């Protein structure tokens, strides 16, 4: 077996593992699509294993403790980039990172030497498992009721003015002896921790300083040692923020196998992707507090990152009677109200089936059951009082200027524009044919089971089914025109126009943040800026944390760096780009939450100028429909958490709704409606 064969085999195995993890944790797929995708991946894995059985050397590469070479990681990453997929935080294990030793996705458990030294230096630092709080559940009038579903529905039913934030005490007037002073809204949460509250879903809008609040709350609660679990892209920033806000409590960052960590530090920062190999010693370390950043990352309870986060929380609660547990996210709801469940479980409010004692006791005290309509408002308040903290910028940070989203329609002329419109017509025509065939079969086809049933006008149920079929085919297709390919082509066609507009903004208004989804769009933008003599920083998913931070620092501190060219997935969370007040969205995200996160890299505490996000939209294409759909889903978090009367958006993903709109329009314009 040649080294080239070995590298290729490893790269395929790594891509399969990474893709499986991405599908499990993705936010864009319905459960049915996710299941179908996993089946296909399992089939490919079986084929790979069958091939490996013929060669013992290849079979060894599939073992759980196989070490992937840098060459294999580089090849896997190049395959993604050649397909136009920008590696994001969830594919960080593909990076041959020199600053963070490359490690296999399913590495064996490790115990860093400094952790062993800490345990040997002071055996009393070991956790006292006898301190575990005993369960206090007793039969109540609510015993036997299904309660998790009513609790979720209680947030959907919230009307205007329903509180979305627990009562917080007024902060004490004393000043901190070291470090910067928190803002008033931050100080109120810290005061709650100081008064003894220990669980928080901190869902402040992005830009209100959740990192600082978590660090200062841990200091107020003396929750050390503190475990902080974060996306890979922001762990360096967490260490910096700890040095800034709580300088008396040293922080250490876990990289790779953990060889460089300080086992005696008060704050341990680790990214989701390496929890598997470190979960053993982390569970035995004796943490008195745990923070998860971007907590919506754990919303899929079947994912590895979610399982490890929940296990660690359970372990900490087993030996610390009242640990500090904080879930931080500016976008707690991505697609569905069910996104709450994993976060509530992490905080110890519920388990998989029912509320745990503290929440159950609060619900029981209402004297109501789900059979009483008054239960829902009371139950929602009980959950909020467990520790939901949600503040909006407009309410608590009046000094942050306004933000607005401005759409800039662009006409795609010439051969490129004509080819995109032709591709859309082909896509619509294919769906119309599929619809017509299915409708004919329904009306009179043999074996249909619904023979003879007529449909007046457009059968909207069938339209949605055809859109699902098309969506499924698009996910599984190796090539051909589909909604994903069309959006990618539109992104490429808009790239130069978006970059040109960003260049104009740099000349007239100063620094600009430029967001794109696909690597080729970023490439075109950077070529445009280079041609115009505009210096830029590039923030991509295939960079190591140290390189990414260096590029962020260059944009923030160097007045000659005019543009930050950012991957929507890699730079959309956890970094501070407030030196810019103009954001250009060259490509649309699939969710309002992702779009908001990107804009709020600039619209945050410290911003002194109004922030404008310029969405570049290809007029008269599916791009415009998707922009409308994204805006329509913006009400989900507003209705559930902000007490808005705005209707909660459908849980169906934007891709499906875009196909529904495209097919409906085509049917309305043609002779297929009857």
MIZABA-444206 format. One record per residue (C-alpha): x, y, z; residue number from 1. Coordinates in steps of 0.02 Angstrom, whole numbers, always signed. Layout:
     c1     c2     c3 domar
      X      Y      Z   NUM
...
! end
This chain:
     c1     c2     c3 domar
     +0     +0     +0     1
    +73   +166    -53     2
    +77   +318    +60     3
    -35   +408    -66     4
   -167   +271    -51     5
   -156   +279   +137     6
   -179   +468   +137     7
   -328   +459    +20     8
   -410   +323   +124     9
   -385   +422   +283    10
   -454   +579   +203    11
   -613   +488   +149    12
   -634   +415   +324    13
   -608   +586   +403    14
   -732   +669   +285    15
   -862   +537   +326    16
   -841   +559   +512    17
   -843   +748   +500    18
   -994   +751   +385    19
  -1088   +633   +502    20
  -1051   +747   +649    21
  -1104   +898   +547    22
  -1269   +819   +495    23
  -1305   +770   +676    24
  -1275   +947   +738    25
  -1338  +1045   +588    26
  -1478  +1173   +600    27
  -1535  +1171   +419    28
  -1607   +996   +403    29
  -1774   +923   +454    30
  -1771   +761   +553    31
  -1824   +660   +401    32
  -1686   +735   +294    33
  -1560   +709   +431    34
  -1609   +525   +449    35
  -1599   +496   +262    36
  -1429   +581   +254    37
  -1363   +475   +397    38
  -1421   +316   +309    39
  -1323   +364   +155    40
  -1169   +405   +257    41
  -1182   +239   +349    42
  -1191   +152   +181    43
  -1031   +238   +125    44
   -949   +193   +290    45
   -996    +10   +264    46
   -919    +14    +91    47
   -761    +89   +164    48
   -752    -44   +299    49
   -781   -183   +171    50
   -635   -118    +70    51
   -526   -104   +224    52
   -557   -286   +275    53
   -452   -340   +128    54
   -300   -249   +195    55
   -253   -250   +379    56
   -156    -88   +362    57
   -311     +1   +297    58
   -422    -77   +429    59
   -310     -5   +565    60
   -347   +168   +496    61
   -531   +147   +540    62
   -503   +106   +723    63
   -565   +224   +858    64
   -388   +271   +907    65
   -322   +295   +731    66
   -211   +448   +713    67
   -247   +551   +557    68
    -97   +624   +470    69
    -81   +808   +427    70
    -77   +756   +244    71
   -246   +670   +261    72
   -320   +820   +351    73
   -254   +939   +218    74
   -324   +830    +78    75
   -494   +820   +164    76
   -498  +1008   +186    77
   -447  +1035     +4    78
   -588   +921    -54    79
   -712  +1028    +42    80
   -641  +1189    -27    81
   -641  +1122   -205    82
   -826  +1087   -181    83
   -850  +1267   -127    84
   -880  +1225    +55    85
   -793  +1339   +178    86
   -742  +1235   +330    87
   -825  +1310   +484    88
   -802  +1282   +671    89
   -888  +1113   +663    90
   -756  +1050   +538    91
   -608  +1116   +637    92
   -539   +940   +660    93
   -494   +940   +475    94
   -365  +1075   +509    95
   -182  +1022   +523    96
   -164  +1155   +657    97
    +16  +1185   +710    98
    -37  +1287   +862    99
   -161  +1155   +914   100
    -94   +978   +888   101
   -200   +881   +764   102
   -301   +744   +847   103
   -413   +606   +786   104
   -601   +633   +795   105
   -628   +487   +914   106
   -469   +495  +1017   107
   -446   +392  +1175   108
   -470   +480  +1340   109
   -320   +581  +1398   110
   -265   +655  +1564   111
   -144   +801  +1545   112
    +11   +787  +1655   113
    -24   +954  +1739   114
   -192   +888  +1797   115
   -106   +737  +1875   116
    +17   +856  +1959   117
   -127   +958  +2029   118
   -209   +803  +2103   119
    -46   +743  +2179   120
     -4   +914  +2251   121
   -166   +925  +2348   122
   -276   +770  +2363   123
   -409   +874  +2449   124
   -444   +958  +2282   125
   -530   +798  +2226   126
   -720   +817  +2221   127
   -820   +756  +2370   128
   -955   +647  +2293   129
  -1039   +628  +2462   130
  -1099   +808  +2441   131
  -1218   +759  +2302   132
  -1391   +832  +2327   133
  -1519   +692  +2353   134
  -1672   +689  +2244   135
  -1820   +769  +2331   136
  -1959   +722  +2211   137
  -2120   +675  +2299   138
  -2292   +636  +2227   139
  -2385   +796  +2185   140
  -2548   +838  +2095   141
  -2442   +852  +1936   142
  -2368   +677  +1952   143
  -2418   +578  +1798   144
  -2449   +731  +1689   145
  -2347   +757  +1530   146
  -2268   +924  +1568   147
  -2125   +957  +1447   148
  -2240   +986  +1299   149
  -2353  +1107  +1395   150
  -2197  +1201  +1454   151
  -2140  +1224  +1275   152
  -2313  +1276  +1219   153
  -2320  +1402  +1360   154
  -2182  +1500  +1271   155
  -2270  +1491  +1104   156
  -2430  +1559  +1180   157
  -2347  +1708  +1265   158
  -2430  +1871  +1220   159
  -2368  +2049  +1215   160
  -2291  +2104  +1377   161
  -2258  +1930  +1445   162
  -2097  +1940  +1548   163
  -1945  +1857  +1471   164
  -1825  +1895  +1611   165
  -1819  +1839  +1792   166
  -1827  +1972  +1924   167
  -1650  +2036  +1951   168
  -1593  +2131  +2106   169
  -1521  +2305  +2102   170
  -1331  +2298  +2105   171
  -1233  +2360  +2254   172
  -1150  +2530  +2228   173
   -974  +2473  +2272   174
   -839  +2479  +2139   175
   -730  +2335  +2086   176
   -550  +2344  +2151   177
   -479  +2288  +1985   178
   -538  +2268  +1808   179
   -667  +2371  +1713   180
   -838  +2414  +1783   181
   -987  +2316  +1714   182
  -1134  +2408  +1638   183
  -1293  +2420  +1744   184
  -1383  +2277  +1657   185
  -1229  +2167  +1678   186
  -1213  +2214  +1861   187
  -1392  +2157  +1897   188
  -1357  +1980  +1839   189
  -1196  +1978  +1940   190
  -1296  +2035  +2092   191
  -1415  +1889  +2067   192
  -1269  +1768  +2071   193
  -1200  +1855  +2224   194
  -1371  +1836  +2308   195
  -1368  +1648  +2279   196
  -1452  +1615  +2111   197
  -1355  +1479  +2022   198
  -1435  +1436  +1854   199
  -1451  +1556  +1708   200
  -1504  +1546  +1528   201
  -1421  +1710  +1480   202
  -1508  +1751  +1317   203
  -1467  +1936  +1301   204
  -1463  +1998  +1124   205
  -1291  +1981  +1044   206
  -1175  +2123  +1088   207
  -1230  +2149  +1268   208
  -1076  +2072  +1347   209
  -1127  +1896  +1398   210
   -946  +1840  +1416   211
   -909  +1974  +1546   212
  -1070  +1934  +1640   213
  -1027  +1750  +1651   214
   -850  +1781  +1713   215
   -906  +1907  +1843   216
  -1051  +1797  +1899   217
   -926  +1656  +1928   218
   -820  +1773  +2032   219
   -973  +1830  +2132   220
  -1025  +1649  +2163   221
   -846  +1591  +2196   222
   -880  +1454  +2068   223
   -700  +1400  +2047   224
   -633  +1300  +1967   225
   -745  +1351  +1822   226
   -766  +1252  +1661   227
   -805  +1353  +1504   228
   -857  +1257  +1347   229
   -854  +1361  +1187   230
   -843  +1348   +997   231
   -663  +1328   +939   232
   -664  +1499   +856   233
   -686  +1596  +1020   234
   -585  +1503  +1151   235
   -434  +1619  +1133   236
   -550  +1767  +1155   237
   -621  +1691  +1315   238
   -447  +1681  +1390   239
   -419  +1863  +1345   240
   -584  +1916  +1420   241
   -546  +1821  +1581   242
   -382  +1915  +1595   243
   -476  +2077  +1571   244
   -625  +2051  +1686   245
   -560  +1932  +1821   246
   -370  +1952  +1818   247
   -348  +1872  +1990   248
   -415  +1707  +1923   249
   -297  +1632  +1793   250
   -372  +1547  +1641   251
   -301  +1405  +1539   252
   -353  +1345  +1366   253
   -360  +1161  +1317   254
   -279  +1130  +1148   255
   -272   +958  +1069   256
   -213   +832  +1199   257
   -202   +965  +1333   258
    -13   +958  +1351   259
     +2  +1146  +1375   260
   -137  +1177  +1502   261
   -110  +1242  +1678   262
   -190  +1114  +1795   263
   -193  +1242  +1937   264
   -291  +1376  +1841   265
   -459  +1436  +1906   266
   -541  +1440  +1734   267
   -526  +1299  +1606   268
   -581  +1343  +1429   269
   -612  +1198  +1309   270
   -698  +1188  +1140   271
   -842  +1072  +1102   272
   -743   +972   +974   273
   -617   +899  +1098   274
   -736   +860  +1241   275
   -737   +677  +1192   276
   -555   +646  +1235   277
   -554   +759  +1389   278
   -724   +717  +1465   279
   -646   +591  +1586   280
   -533   +707  +1685   281
   -651   +855  +1663   282
   -786   +754  +1750   283
   -669   +717  +1897   284
   -588   +888  +1912   285
   -706   +957  +2044   286
   -779  +1104  +1948   287
   -899  +1212  +2047   288
   -967  +1299  +1894   289
   -991  +1270  +1708   290
  -1028  +1391  +1566   291
  -1074  +1343  +1389   292
  -1057  +1480  +1258   293
  -1164  +1481  +1101   294
  -1277  +1360  +1194   295
  -1385  +1330  +1040   296
  -1241  +1219   +983   297
  -1309  +1082  +1097   298
  -1490  +1092  +1039   299
  -1477   +923   +950   300
  -1468   +802  +1096   301
  -1409   +661   +983   302
  -1249   +752   +940   303
  -1084   +711  +1022   304
  -1057   +890  +1082   305
  -1228   +891  +1165   306
  -1205   +722  +1250   307
  -1037   +771  +1325   308
  -1100   +941  +1384   309
  -1251   +862  +1468   310
  -1146   +725  +1547   311
  -1024   +852  +1619   312
  -1165   +958  +1688   313
  -1242   +804  +1770   314
  -1072   +754  +1840   315
  -1041   +926  +1914   316
  -1213   +929  +1993   317
  -1177   +758  +2069   318
  -1035   +822  +2178   319
  -1074  +1008  +2198   320
  -1239  +1041  +2288   321
  -1270  +1210  +2205   322
  -1152  +1236  +2058   323
  -1157  +1389  +1947   324
  -1226  +1334  +1778   325
  -1242  +1460  +1637   326
  -1298  +1438  +1457   327
  -1253  +1587  +1349   328
  -1334  +1620  +1181   329
  -1402  +1771  +1090   330
  -1504  +1656   +978   331
  -1580  +1521  +1091   332
  -1707  +1473   +958   333
  -1648  +1432   +782   334
  -1792  +1336   +704   335
  -1907  +1266   +838   336
  -1966  +1298  +1015   337
  -1896  +1123  +1054   338
  -1723  +1200  +1045   339
  -1750  +1246  +1227   340
  -1750  +1066  +1290   341
  -1563  +1027  +1288   342
  -1523  +1195  +1369   343
  -1649  +1167  +1507   344
  -1577   +993  +1536   345
  -1401  +1063  +1545   346
  -1459  +1185  +1678   347
  -1536  +1046  +1780   348
  -1715  +1109  +1761   349
  -1777   +951  +1673   350
  -1720   +778  +1623   351
  -1771   +686  +1465   352
  -1948   +655  +1527   353
  -2001   +778  +1661   354
  -1959   +932  +1762   355
  -1832   +902  +1901   356
  -1875   +941  +2084   357
  -1843  +1129  +2087   358
  -1949  +1164  +1934   359
  -2079  +1033  +1982   360
  -2100  +1112  +2153   361
  -2125  +1283  +2073   362
  -2254  +1213  +1952   363
  -2344  +1123  +2093   364
  -2351  +1284  +2194   365
  -2459  +1363  +2057   366
  -2601  +1244  +2105   367
  -2639  +1221  +1919   368
  -2629  +1078  +1794   369
  -2615  +1080  +1603   370
  -2803  +1056  +1596   371
  -2822  +1235  +1658   372
  -2787  +1370  +1529   373
  -2711  +1478  +1665   374
  -2574  +1346  +1685   375
  -2479  +1404  +1531   376
  -2444  +1582  +1585   377
  -2402  +1523  +1761   378
  -2290  +1383  +1698   379
  -2196  +1500  +1583   380
  -2164  +1616  +1729   381
  -2099  +1469  +1831   382
  -1972  +1429  +1696   383
  -1921  +1611  +1677   384
  -1895  +1623  +1864   385
  -1778  +1472  +1857   386
  -1654  +1590  +1776   387
  -1698  +1653  +1602   388
  -1617  +1823  +1576   389
  -1661  +1909  +1413   390
  -1626  +2093  +1382   391
  -1635  +2188  +1219   392
  -1511  +2321  +1168   393
  -1647  +2450  +1147   394
  -1700  +2424  +1329   395
  -1535  +2415  +1424   396
  -1400  +2492  +1317   397
  -1468  +2654  +1252   398
  -1291  +2709  +1210   399
  -1280  +2576  +1074   400
  -1337  +2662   +913   401
  -1474  +2588   +807   402
  -1447  +2457   +675   403
  -1538  +2432   +512   404
  -1540  +2308   +370   405
  -1539  +2385   +197   406
  -1571  +2277    +45   407
  -1475  +2319   -113   408
  -1553  +2232   -263   409
  -1431  +2199   -404   410
  -1472  +2147   -581   411
  -1374  +1997   -644   412
  -1349  +2041   -826   413
  -1260  +1954   -967   414
  -1232  +1767   -991   415
  -1214  +1734   -804   416
  -1380  +1813   -762   417
  -1467  +1726   -907   418
  -1396  +1557   -854   419
  -1455  +1581   -675   420
  -1631  +1626   -730   421
  -1630  +1479   -850   422
  -1576  +1364   -708   423
  -1720  +1428   -601   424
  -1841  +1398   -743   425
  -1774  +1221   -765   426
  -1793  +1190   -579   427
  -1972  +1256   -580   428
  -2013  +1159   -738   429
  -1948   +997   -661   430
  -2055  +1023   -506   431
  -2208  +1067   -612   432
  -2187   +905   -709   433
  -2170   +807   -549   434
  -2324   +893   -478   435
  -2425   +860   -636   436
  -2376   +677   -639   437
  -2419   +655   -455   438
  -2585   +746   -478   439
  -2631   +639   -629   440
  -2589   +483   -531   441
  -2695   +544   -386   442
  -2844   +580   -496   443
  -2846   +418   -591   444
  -2686   +320   -580   445
  -2693   +136   -537   446
  -2654    +88   -360   447
  -2656   +266   -298   448
  -2784   +230   -165   449
  -2864   +400   -198   450
  -2931   +366   -371   451
  -3055   +491   -438   452
  -3022   +628   -311   453
  -3020   +799   -395   454
  -2930   +953   -331   455
  -2990  +1130   -361   456
  -2852  +1251   -406   457
  -2678  +1216   -336   458
  -2660  +1070   -217   459
  -2549  +1153    -89   460
  -2520   +993    +10   461
  -2454   +912   -148   462
  -2348  +1067   -183   463
  -2265  +1048    -14   464
  -2237   +862    -44   465
  -2157   +894   -214   466
  -2045  +1025   -133   467
  -1991   +895     -4   468
  -1949   +772   -143   469
  -1847   +904   -233   470
  -1760   +954    -73   471
  -1714   +773    -36   472
  -1647   +750   -212   473
  -1545   +911   -196   474
  -1462   +850    -36   475
  -1417   +682   -111   476
  -1372   +739   -287   477
  -1192   +734   -342   478
  -1222   +865   -475   479
  -1355   +949   -581   480
  -1462  +1101   -547   481
  -1545  +1113   -376   482
  -1582  +1246   -247   483
  -1410  +1233   -166   484
  -1317  +1241   -331   485
  -1423  +1386   -389   486
  -1388  +1486   -231   487
  -1203  +1451   -248   488
  -1205  +1513   -428   489
  -1300  +1669   -375   490
  -1169  +1698   -240   491
  -1028  +1689   -367   492
  -1122  +1805   -484   493
  -1148  +1934   -346   494
   -970  +1921   -277   495
   -888  +2057   -382   496
  -1037  +2174   -363   497
  -1039  +2151   -174   498
   -851  +2178   -163   499
   -865  +2334   -271   500
   -996  +2406   -154   501
   -890  +2362     -1   502
   -742  +2450    -82   503
   -847  +2607   -105   504
   -899  +2600    +78   505
   -717  +2586   +132   506
   -673  +2742    +33   507
   -819  +2842    +98   508
   -861  +2775   +271   509
   -712  +2679   +340   510
   -694  +2498   +393   511
   -814  +2366   +324   512
   -853  +2186   +374   513
   -887  +2077   +221   514
   -978  +1911   +249   515
   -993  +1767   +124   516
  -1040  +1582   +132   517
   -934  +1506     -5   518
   -746  +1510    -19   519
   -749  +1565   -202   520
   -851  +1718   -157   521
   -721  +1763    -26   522
   -584  +1735   -155   523
   -666  +1851   -281   524
   -691  +1985   -149   525
   -511  +1977    -91   526
   -449  +1987   -272   527
   -558  +2141   -297   528
   -491  +2227   -141   529
   -312  +2185   -188   530
   -336  +2258   -362   531
   -402  +2420   -284   532
   -262  +2434   -160   533
   -374  +2402     -9   534
   -292  +2301   +129   535
   -399  +2165   +208   536
   -398  +2032   +341   537
   -464  +1858   +301   538
   -561  +1762   +433   539
   -597  +1585   +374   540
   -642  +1416   +443   541
   -480  +1330   +390   542
   -372  +1442   +501   543
   -299  +1395   +669   544
   -363  +1496   +818   545
   -201  +1593   +830   546
   -203  +1642   +646   547
   -386  +1689   +655   548
   -357  +1798   +809   549
   -206  +1880   +727   550
   -314  +1927   +578   551
   -453  +1993   +690   552
   -325  +2099   +785   553
   -256  +2168   +622   554
   -427  +2227   +567   555
   -468  +2301   +737   556
   -303  +2388   +773   557
   -223  +2430   +605   558
   -303  +2585   +528   559
   -240  +2535   +356   560
   -338  +2370   +354   561
   -503  +2421   +278   562
   -601  +2260   +261   563
   -626  +2100   +360   564
   -674  +1964   +235   565
   -767  +1838   +342   566
   -840  +1666   +323   567
  -1021  +1671   +381   568
   -996  +1509   +478   569
   -821  +1540   +548   570
   -836  +1723   +595   571
  -1022  +1738   +632   572
  -1001  +1707   +818   573
   -889  +1756   +961   574
   -780  +1892   +886   575
   -787  +2079   +908   576
   -779  +2187   +752   577
   -860  +2344   +822   578
   -730  +2457   +740   579
   -838  +2440   +584   580
  -1013  +2511   +570   581
  -1048  +2443   +396   582
  -1077  +2258   +361   583
  -1097  +2187   +186   584
  -1189  +2021   +172   585
  -1135  +1960     +1   586
  -1232  +1797    +21   587
  -1386  +1759   +123   588
  -1386  +1638   +268   589
  -1524  +1509   +285   590
  -1584  +1575   +454   591
  -1620  +1744   +531   592
  -1520  +1690   +684   593
  -1361  +1665   +581   594
  -1387  +1832   +495   595
  -1414  +1920   +662   596
  -1258  +1842   +737   597
  -1155  +1906   +591   598
  -1223  +2083   +602   599
  -1196  +2087   +790   600
  -1009  +2063   +770   601
  -1016  +2252   +742   602
  -1177  +2303   +830   603
  -1124  +2279  +1011   604
  -1068  +2369  +1168   605
   -932  +2493  +1123   606
  -1006  +2536   +954   607
  -1021  +2724   +933   608
  -1100  +2732   +759   609
  -1265  +2668   +689   610
  -1236  +2499   +608   611
  -1301  +2462   +434   612
  -1304  +2287   +360   613
  -1310  +2295   +171   614
  -1387  +2136   +100   615
  -1340  +2111    -82   616
  -1491  +2026   -163   617
  -1504  +1964   -340   618
  -1666  +2039   -404   619
  -1794  +1930   -492   620
  -1714  +1769   -429   621
  -1742  +1645   -289   622
  -1619  +1751   -189   623
  -1756  +1881   -161   624
  -1880  +1748   -104   625
  -1756  +1681    +22   626
  -1726  +1855    +93   627
  -1914  +1871   +124   628
  -1921  +1699   +205   629
  -1775  +1739   +321   630
  -1862  +1899   +375   631
  -2023  +1801   +404   632
  -1937  +1683   +526   633
  -1866  +1824   +630   634
  -2017  +1817   +743   635
  -1975  +1650   +824   636
  -1866  +1712   +967   637
  -1964  +1874   +978   638
  -2127  +1783  +1010   639
  -2056  +1655  +1131   640
  -1938  +1766  +1231   641
  -1978  +1947  +1199   642
  -2166  +1938  +1225   643
  -2201  +1993  +1047   644
  -2371  +1970   +965   645
  -2279  +1925   +806   646
  -2327  +1752   +746   647
  -2200  +1615   +775   648
  -2125  +1562   +610   649
  -2145  +1390   +538   650
  -2018  +1261   +590   651
  -1998  +1210   +408   652
  -1829  +1262   +343   653
  -1804  +1403   +223   654
  -1745  +1291    +80   655
  -1912  +1199    +81   656
  -2014  +1359    +89   657
  -1914  +1433    -55   658
  -1953  +1282   -164   659
  -2137  +1292   -114   660
  -2141  +1474   -167   661
  -2052  +1437   -331   662
  -2171  +1295   -377   663
  -2327  +1390   -323   664
  -2278  +1538   -431   665
  -2244  +1426   -580   666
  -2413  +1338   -560   667
  -2504  +1503   -542   668
  -2427  +1566   -703   669
  -2462  +1409   -805   670
  -2602  +1290   -851   671
  -2559  +1166   -712   672
  -2664  +1237   -571   673
  -2818  +1136   -615   674
! end
